[in-house]
Amino acid sequence: MLPALLFAAFWVVLGLGLFLIAVRGGPGGVRAALQTQRTGGRQALNVSFLVAYIGFGVALPIVFLTGNHANANAQFAGLKLTAAEKSGRELFGQHCGICHTLQASNSIGKVGPDLDQIQPSESLTLHTINNGCLQKTSAAQSSETCLGQGTMPATIVQGKQAQDVAQFVARVAGKG
């Protein structure tokens, strides 16, 4: 909330500064008006410009650049993610996002199915991660049937990582 208020204050101060320049007839008029003031008034104006410069030119950019990295990965669409889901989000981005579309990970893959549309359950996602999928499977390979156009190899991620990805996908698919 504070960064948004500082951002708005920056534009208000900038607008007022431009208004002052316009009312005084341009930069020359402002310079002439400032030179006719008393020394105390000039010093106060210089201090206020210095504070505005430091606040808006240094502090505000630092606040926006550092951001809120501690909580940036902690939620999606109002859902607070658990530690396992946060891990699943990172793993999905590294291993799955190239093929699958999932808004929660900002991925727009075109080979595998759009997970936001099919909204797979955790068990289906985990099953597909563990077994992979093949196009046009025989009855013996029915556990490897795909929902998308591509072929997905088995065990791209394994064990706890596979569970984290499945949990993340099941929680956020279609929620964005």
C-alpha angles and dihedrals in degrees: 000000000000094000090052091051091048090049091052091046090053091057092045091053091045091050092049090049091053090046090053090051092048094047093049092051099257136311092313092056091050091049091050092048092049093049093055094055124097120266094254092053092048091050092050090050091049091050091049091050090049092050091047091048094049093042099045101024099044114009099043095050090048091052092050095043095049091042122167101304093159091068101023093098096033100088146023128196091347094310114124108223122221121230090262092051092049088052089047090052092055093045091048090053092050100043111016110028094079090069106023133061114227120155094206090065097035090240123147104182117165104196102067126045122288101256092200089062100044095036095202121208121246091253094051091047093048091046091052093047091050098042103028118210138259131200117245096007125189123237090265090058097044091124088065099054113137130223094203139052099263137066117253121203118227123254100018082156123013143203117348091002091056090050091050092051092047091048092049094048093047092049100048108026110120094002098104 
